[in-house]
């Protein structure tokens, strides 16, 4: 496995929607393994290919709630609950910065596995929050766009002051 370089905010790669995966060959598995290695080293619990400047709809998440490491190819939201949940979020592309974000508490997603098999999954709580965060990133929406203008400006000032 190879550790990839993580793009730092405000890199344009973080604003670019990712392209759907159509080739489910060995290169995709290698990319997933490299993303996993990169995520663990960051450290983080989720990462997308765009976090590393690769505009591909692939995310890797590792949480006990979902059975450890899971690779999601071309994930998309099918349903979101009306019930909301607020949780601290951050990004491997903006280390050390966190803020509370409110999102739907449960989601149903459709995705493909690394071999191209179609699947669906219902996620709740923290796992649902993580998946929404990663799908947003695949769509070119950086997590701070979910903050109020005031919270976002405050966070960006902290980021600048930290010299990132």
Residue pairs with C-beta under 8 A, 6 or more apart in sequence:
1 33
1 34
1 36
1 37
2 34
2 37
3 34
3 37
3 38
3 41
4 34
4 35
4 37
4 38
4 52
4 54
5 52
5 53
6 38
6 42
6 47
6 51
6 52
6 92
6 93
7 13
7 14
7 50
7 51
7 52
7 53
7 93
8 93
8 94
8 164
9 91
9 93
9 94
9 142
9 144
9 159
9 164
11 53
11 93
13 50
13 51
13 52
13 53
13 54
13 55
14 50
14 51
14 93
14 137
14 140
14 142
15 140
15 142
16 50
16 55
16 140
17 55
17 138
17 139
17 140
18 48
18 49
18 50
18 55
18 56
18 57
18 58
18 138
18 139
18 140
19 55
19 56
19 57
20 57
20 74
21 28
21 56
21 57
21 58
21 73
21 74
21 112
24 73
24 112
24 114
24 115
24 116
28 58
28 73
28 114
29 114
31 49
31 54
31 56
31 58
32 58
32 60
32 71
32 114
34 52
35 47
35 48
35 49
35 51
35 52
35 58
35 59
35 60
36 47
36 60
36 62
36 69
38 47
38 51
38 52
38 92
39 45
39 46
39 47
39 60
39 62
39 92
40 62
42 92
42 95
44 91
44 92
45 61
45 62
45 63
45 130
46 59
46 60
46 61
46 62
46 130
46 133
46 134
47 59
47 60
47 92
47 134
48 58
48 59
48 134
48 137
48 138
49 55
49 56
49 57
49 58
49 59
50 56
50 137
50 138
50 140
51 91
51 92
51 93
51 137
57 73
57 74
57 75
57 138
58 71
58 72
58 73
59 71
59 72
59 75
59 134
59 135
59 137
59 138
60 69
60 70
60 71
60 72
61 69
61 70
61 72
61 127
61 130
61 131
61 134
62 68
62 69
62 70
63 70
63 126
63 127
63 130
65 123
65 125
65 126
65 127
66 121
66 123
66 127
71 113
71 114
72 109
72 111
72 112
72 131
72 134
73 111
73 112
73 113
73 114
73 116
74 111
74 112
75 109
75 110
75 111
75 131
75 134
75 135
75 138
76 109
76 110
76 111
76 135
77 107
77 108
77 109
77 132
77 135
78 107
78 108
78 109
78 110
78 120
79 107
79 108
80 104
80 106
80 107
80 132
81 104
81 105
81 106
81 107
81 128
82 104
83 104
83 105
83 106
84 102
84 103
84 104
84 105
85 102
85 103
85 104
85 105
85 125
85 128
85 129
86 100
86 101
86 102
87 100
87 101
87 103
87 126
87 129
88 98
88 99
88 100
88 101
89 98
89 99
89 100
89 101
89 129
89 133
89 143
89 146
90 96
90 97
90 98
90 99
90 143
91 97
91 137
91 142
91 143
93 142
94 144
94 159
94 164
95 164
96 162
96 164
97 155
97 158
97 159
97 162
99 144
99 147
99 151
99 155
101 129
101 133
101 143
101 146
101 147
102 146
103 128
103 129
103 132
103 133
103 146
104 128
104 132
105 124
105 125
105 128
106 122
106 123
106 124
106 125
106 128
107 122
107 123
107 128
107 131
107 132
108 120
108 121
108 122
108 123
109 120
109 121
109 123
109 131
109 135
110 118
110 119
110 120
111 118
111 119
111 120
111 121
112 118
112 119
113 119
123 131
133 143
136 142
136 143
136 145
136 146
137 143
144 152
144 155
144 156
145 152
147 155
